[in-house]
Amino acid sequence: MLADFHFPDLQFYAIAIPAVLLVGLSKGGMGEALSLMGVPLLSLAVPPVQAAALLLPILIAMDMVSLWMWRQHGDRRTLTILLPGALAGIAIGWATSAFVPRDALRLIIGLITVLFVLRYVHMSWRMRSGAVIAARPHKPMLAHLLGALAGYGSFVAHAGGPPFQIYALPLKLPPRDYIGTIVRFFAILNAVKLVPYFALGQLDFSNLSISLTLFPLAMLATVAGAFIVRRIQPQIFYPFMYLMAFLAGLKLIYDGITVLAGGA
């Protein structure tokens, strides 16, 4: 098996390097829209399932850097209220991985996310007219539902970010606590996903070896993303995050419609 293994050619790395840079900047805190470009871009060089498998070890390495960069920030209540549903969502994704149309899931998550951002735009317009919009309190049932959708989407389509944003952004946490919370949330989910990914045979020696060659670039991009986000003021940060969520939603809608229409 080892004798048959060969590293990819330069054409692969010409596609993989931009993909890893985008995901790394996202992991540093610059928004889910950048991360969602990773698997589709890498899928130009390898099959989509292999692209997801190649990125998972890289995501976990990025998580380690992000956890260190944001170690002093986070919101324990938000994390603990979302995690049970998310872990259940991963389990459901594992159990139904052979039957679930991933592109339909992308479309559904994308539509929900775009509607969520449009609601934010409406609220912002009301605030400019003098209305006061308070931070939303925690809602356990909503947290369980959106946490499950985040875990499920993360497992089957690497698309768990928008459901997390739908729950967490209206809480209006301090920007650094928001980033610290989302970093911890997906670090836990990605670590848990290793078990079912290994069980499904998506992580093998060749994929892990290729992933290893991209680790240094992944670390650099993650640190760069954190460096940029730490210097963004709250009045800029939250509109930027909503913009990233909106772009992520549009990307998911596009991916879902394109593949479903092509298969029709």
Secondary structure, 3 states (H helix, E strand, C coil): CCCCCCCCCHHHHHHHHHHHHHHHHHHHHHCHHHHHCHHHHHCCCCCHHHHHHHHHHHHHHHHHHHHHHCCCCCCHHHHHHHHHHHHHHHHHHHHCCCCCCHHHHHHHHHHHHHHHHHHHHHHHHHHHCCCCCCCCCCCHHHHHHHHHHHHHHHHHHCCCHHHHHHHHHHHCCCHHHHHHHHHHHHHHHHHHHHHHHHHCCCCCHHHHHHHHHCHHHHHHHHHHHHHHHCCCCHHHHHHHHHHHHHHHHHHHHHHHHHHHHHHC
